[in-house]
Amino acid sequence: MSELDKLINIGDVLAKKLLEAGIDSIDSLHALGSKEAFLLIRSIYDGACINHLYALEGAIQGIRWHNLSPETKQDLKEFFQSI
């Protein structure tokens, strides 16, 4: 599909959502960051959940989202709850 689905945590479905949101490269995902990328996905896909946000951050860090630090997960959770 794209280079995005080569990233950890990013399967075909999330890669398609990223492309639909205008994020078409690994560099653009890194430049935006997980929160901004999530907001773009959320603007076109109401079903975007916190796991999408975790997956994006894990992809940027190059780790499985399950292995995000507790601090990072808490920060992302607070961000998610604020929107």
C-alpha positions as CSV (number, residue, x, y, z in Angstrom):
1,M,0.0,0.0,0.0
2,S,2.5,2.6,1.1
3,E,5.7,3.0,3.1
4,L,3.6,3.7,6.2
5,D,2.4,0.1,6.5
6,K,6.1,-0.9,6.9
7,L,6.1,0.8,10.3
8,I,5.5,-1.1,13.5
9,N,1.9,-0.9,14.7
10,I,0.7,0.4,11.3
11,G,-1.3,-2.2,9.4
12,D,-3.2,-1.7,6.1
13,V,-6.2,-0.2,7.8
14,L,-4.4,2.5,9.8
15,A,-2.1,3.2,6.8
16,K,-5.1,3.8,4.6
17,K,-6.6,6.2,7.3
18,L,-3.3,8.1,7.4
19,L,-3.3,8.4,3.6
20,E,-6.9,9.6,3.6
21,A,-5.9,12.2,6.2
22,G,-3.1,13.5,3.9
23,I,-0.2,11.8,5.7
24,D,1.6,10.0,2.9
25,S,5.1,9.3,4.2
26,I,7.0,8.3,7.3
27,D,8.7,11.7,7.3
28,S,5.4,13.5,7.4
29,L,4.1,11.3,10.2
30,H,7.3,12.0,12.2
31,A,7.1,15.8,11.5
32,L,3.4,15.9,12.6
33,G,3.8,13.8,15.7
34,S,1.3,11.3,17.0
35,K,-1.2,13.8,18.4
36,E,-1.5,16.0,15.3
37,A,-1.7,12.9,13.1
38,F,-4.4,11.5,15.3
39,L,-6.4,14.7,15.1
40,L,-6.2,14.6,11.3
41,I,-7.4,11.0,11.3
42,R,-10.2,11.8,13.8
43,S,-11.4,14.6,11.6
44,I,-12.3,12.1,8.9
45,Y,-12.9,9.0,11.0
46,D,-15.1,9.3,14.1
47,G,-14.2,5.9,15.3
48,A,-10.6,6.7,16.0
49,C,-9.8,5.5,19.5
50,I,-7.0,5.8,22.0
51,N,-5.4,2.7,20.6
52,H,-4.9,4.5,17.2
53,L,-3.1,7.2,19.2
54,Y,-0.9,4.7,21.0
55,A,-0.2,2.9,17.7
56,L,0.9,6.2,16.1
57,E,3.2,7.1,18.9
58,G,4.7,3.6,19.0
59,A,5.3,3.8,15.2
60,I,7.1,7.1,15.6
61,Q,9.2,5.7,18.5
62,G,9.8,2.4,16.6
63,I,8.3,0.2,19.3
64,R,5.2,-1.8,19.9
65,W,2.6,0.5,21.4
66,H,2.3,-1.9,24.4
67,N,5.9,-1.0,25.3
68,L,5.3,2.8,25.5
69,S,6.4,4.2,28.8
70,P,3.7,4.7,31.5
71,E,4.4,8.4,31.3
72,T,3.9,8.5,27.6
73,K,0.7,6.5,27.8
74,Q,-0.6,8.8,30.6
75,D,0.2,11.9,28.5
76,L,-1.6,10.4,25.4
77,K,-4.5,9.4,27.6
78,E,-4.9,12.9,29.0
79,F,-4.7,14.3,25.4
80,F,-7.3,11.9,24.2
81,Q,-9.7,12.7,27.0
82,S,-9.2,16.4,26.3
83,I,-10.6,16.2,22.8
